[in-house]
Amino acid sequence: MKKIINWGILSTANIGTKKVIPAIQNSYNSKVLAICSRNLSQATSVAKLLDIERAYGSYSEILEDKDIDAIYIPLPNQMHVEWAIKCLKAGKHVLCEKPIGVSSEEAKSLLNASTKFPQLKIMEAFMYRFHPQWIKTKELIESGAIGGLRSIHSFFSYYNADPANIRNKKEYGGGAMMDIGCYCVSLSRFLFAEEPISVVGNVENDPIMQIDRLSSGMLNFSRGTATFTCSTQLSPYQRVQILGTTGRIEIELPFNTLPEKETKINLINQAGSEVLTFEAVDQYTI
């Protein structure tokens, strides 16, 4: 594998310009070579601001750049699968923002398309899984530090009732489940290391915007259950509780960790109570 991976960024979305591009630029083995927008002046402006060598005025044009190895896709949710497949066809590895698609049918179509390109990597950008606190949590569970894993409770919320915000547009795959509930589902599958046997949920839609603003779910696994609540119209909060037969783990800042601040998890089991602290890291860079 080559020492430096050249990245192309598909759009000038905030998550890319504020979080992912700076993170890539801070890594030892990657370079952001190009960025594109449907507005060339916008792409050029962002490229200049972030010291990116090349700017393109269309999504298709950046895929034709033979120097680009991988594409990061922070497009609106409903465009993820379409452009992920186009990237694969162009011979590019793909890192796609979550959610990977807006329906199970979309996700399956991408999975089927990806099998035609076994030499290429494609991944949904759940950055939290790479944070040391989550790697340690997984190790603790697998080592039996809390006995047998039986129950996971997660909560993720913020307040945003702006109709103009893309997260509140139904036609763009907006709503709480797609934006933040996907983390709660992802971590449950990650920790139980299997797919749920059955799922039940309750959804409250915004009467005007028609996106889900308060959603709760229960995922039943062979070894236990995972419950969660997510909301785009509640006080900002996030927390994860993981309970086993002989202990539990609490993750205080499970998802939106700050690159300049340390994090900690609480381990309580038969041996007592312990606070595990982790140095500040940029989970996007990792």
Sequence and secondary structure as in RCSB ss.txt:
>XXXX:A:sequence
MKKIINWGILSTANIGTKKVIPAIQNSYNSKVLAICSRNLSQATSVAKLLDIERAYGSYSEILEDKDIDAIYIPL
PNQMHVEWAIKCLKAGKHVLCEKPIGVSSEEAKSLLNASTKFPQLKIMEAFMYRFHPQWIKTKELIESGAIGGLR
SIHSFFSYYNADPANIRNKKEYGGGAMMDIGCYCVSLSRFLFAEEPISVVGNVENDPIMQIDRLSSGMLNFSRGT
ATFTCSTQLSPYQRVQILGTTGRIEIELPFNTLPEKETKINLINQAGSEVLTFEAVDQYTI
>XXXX:A:secstr
  SSEEEEEES  HIIIIIIHHHHHTSSSEEEEEEE SSHHHHHHHHHHTT SEEESSHHHHHT TT  EEEE  
 GGGHHHHHHHHHHTT EEEE SSS SSHHHHHHHHHHHTT TTS EEE  GGGGSHHHHHHHHHHHTTTTSSEE
EEEEEEEEE   TTSGGG GGGT SHIIIIIHHHHHHHHHHHTS  SEEEEEEEE TTT SEEEEEEEEE SS E
EEEEEESEEEEEEEEEEEESSEEEEESS SS  TTS EEEEEEETTEEEEEEE    TTT 
